[in-house]
Amino acid sequence: MCGIVSGVSHRNIVPVLVQGLQRLEYRGYDSCGVAVHADGVLRRARSTSRVAELSEQVAQGSIQGTTGIAHTRWATHGAPAVHNAHPHFSNERLALVHNGIIENFEDLREQLQLQGYTFESQTDTEVIAHLVDFLYAGDLLSAVQGAVLQLRGAYAIAVFHLEEPHRVVGARAGSPLILGVGADQAEHFLASDAMALAGVTDQIVYLQEGDVVDLQPQGFQVYDPQQQPVERLPQTVHAHSGEAELGPYRHYMQKEIFEQPRAIADTLEGVEAVVPELFGPQAAQTFAEVDSILILACGTSYYSGCTAKYWLESVARIPTQVEVASEYRYRESVPNPRTLVVTISQSGETADTLAALRHAQSLGMHHTLTICNVATSAMVRECGLAYITRAGVEIGVASTKAFTTQLAALFLLTLALARVRGTLSDADQQQHLHDMRHLPVALQAVLALEPQLIAWAQDFTRMENALFLGRGLHYPIALEGALKLKEISYIHAEAYPAGELKHGPLALVTSAMPVVAVAPNDALLEKLKSNLQEVRARGGVLYVLADADSHMESGDGVHVIRMPEHYGALSPLLHVVPLQLLAYHTACARGTDVDKPRNLAKSVTVE
């Protein structure tokens, strides 16, 4: 959560800071702020509106400076309010921004209050600002190094001091922070991700766990957790800000839904044959050694893992367990050193998933693989194997193209494991690969159903509850559809395996509870039809996504949209798209903030 941009330069860097915040709003948008060192004083602007309003404040106040920090917030400690917004000051001489959660902030606050510090906010961040100020004795680097030794939790920070006008010190542990090396080494920046600095620099240093970095216009120095200077080499990273432009679309979510054919094609580019080496040079050896799979993920990525479980067990014939990452690390489990631990994350920085990965490794499970959209992320660095999806930048908080590209990568993993384990013939593998290559065309046909989904959305606009049903491989797709609807339209939605209706959820069914059913023409179709009759018998209204040959017709209380074609094992990638469109158009009709739904953020970097 939260987004940080900071820098030191010989020019006014406020435009860079504000532009960076605009690109980082997906990380949090409860409040935002900027602070600079200007003419011997610290100046600050903060807002509980969006970055556009902050930009107006900055312009009206003529806030300029060559050293500065900026922040866009997802609230943890303290409500979204100006006094809780970053940057935080200490004694009007130190400014600090923070991403993460400090677990021992209450103890530190009590200690600092005894030293005479007054707290103006309810945040854990203000504790760090006062702690660094308390330790300051003329050298900001030493003060930060001393402060981080007392912090327990996760943090990425950037801080500057009135007495050192051309210096910013940053530190990270458990939260992402990158260093941008400016042109001719004349300016340097810190940010939560490289996209914030697109167009400013493409020379990026990925700070490692526990690093502290000292930035000055003429250079930078990184120190490891033992406070020893270390070399961290820049990488050339092309973060294209153009991908964050809306173009002809109304919202980023709509744009990203319609980008899915291209994203799938890009993710599969270069895949001429299903071989283990797609996942890394050591993959063949690793795949031969493992006898089970453990998938760790959160949110939408968790549902992609749930879908993959069906593939892995039915096609590759390998036992698979899927765990919510935030739960796995806190329960007693039985480790198996021959398990392949698979993490799934769009950002590769998801705090709960990273922690779960490290927990699994601590239990002796060292065969690790990640499905991730960011090649330079912590998840990729910490896993032995990886498959990088190529969804591109995803701005909308409700994930769409990241989900379908994850599914594509997980199906490739299934086929690769099946090849190693000898559970699938060459002919079947070639047919599956052919079907995958046809996915972009099939997705285009599904997107053409948008007008029919708009009509459904008009019915959902006046509803406050909805039920989603699926069976087998499509139950996780029903879960994902319900999540999308609740995320952006604020309609309470639940998903169930259709066979579970009679075990409780049927009590909820009335004419005011729309029931969405994912109904591909597979082996469970007749069972599903029986479940849907149970809904109709109780006066429920059905909205059914059916394959063309499933012999389901619209009628009284039954609305059917026919999918263009049945797609077998890959059907989940097609059936989820109408559910995305339904959620999107329902949210539009209800007037919610589609791309930035309340209380949420895109990159979940706190526990």
Sequence and secondary structure as in RCSB ss.txt:
>XXXX:A:sequence
MCGIVSGVSHRNIVPVLVQGLQRLEYRGYDSCGVAVHADGVLRRARSTSRVAELSEQVAQGSIQGTTGIAHTRWA
THGAPAVHNAHPHFSNERLALVHNGIIENFEDLREQLQLQGYTFESQTDTEVIAHLVDFLYAGDLLSAVQGAVLQ
LRGAYAIAVFHLEEPHRVVGARAGSPLILGVGADQAEHFLASDAMALAGVTDQIVYLQEGDVVDLQPQGFQVYDP
QQQPVERLPQTVHAHSGEAELGPYRHYMQKEIFEQPRAIADTLEGVEAVVPELFGPQAAQTFAEVDSILILACGT
SYYSGCTAKYWLESVARIPTQVEVASEYRYRESVPNPRTLVVTISQSGETADTLAALRHAQSLGMHHTLTICNVA
TSAMVRECGLAYITRAGVEIGVASTKAFTTQLAALFLLTLALARVRGTLSDADQQQHLHDMRHLPVALQAVLALE
PQLIAWAQDFTRMENALFLGRGLHYPIALEGALKLKEISYIHAEAYPAGELKHGPLALVTSAMPVVAVAPNDALL
EKLKSNLQEVRARGGVLYVLADADSHMESGDGVHVIRMPEHYGALSPLLHVVPLQLLAYHTACARGTDVDKPRNL
AKSVTVE
>XXXX:A:secstr
  EEEEEE SS  HHHHHHHHHHHGGG  SEEEEEEEETTEEEEEEESS HHHHHHHHHHTT   SEEEEEEE  
SSS S GGGSSSEEETTTEEEEEEEEETTHHHHHHHHHHTT    SS SHHHHHHHHHHH SS HHHHHHHHHTT
  EEEEEEEEETTEEEEEEEEEEBS  EEEE GGGS EEEESSGGGGTTT  EEEE  TT EEEEETTEEEEE T
TS EE    EE    GGGG  TT SSHHHHHHHTHHHHHHHHTTT  S  GGGG TTHHHHHHH  EEEEEE HH
HHHHHHHHHHHHHHTS   EEEEEHHHHTTS     TTEEEEEEESSS  HHHHHHHHHHHHTT  EEEEEES T
TSHHHHHSSEEEE       SSS SHHHHHHHHHHHHHHHHHHHHHT S HHHHHHHHHHHHHHHHHHHHHHTTH
HHHHHHHHHHTT SEEEEEE GGGHHHHHHHHHHHHHHH  EEEEEEGGGGGGTGGGG STTS EEEEE SSTTH
HHHHHHHHHHHHTT  EEEEEETTS    BTTEEEEEES   GGGHHHHHHHHHHHHHHHHHHHHT  SSS TT 
 SS    
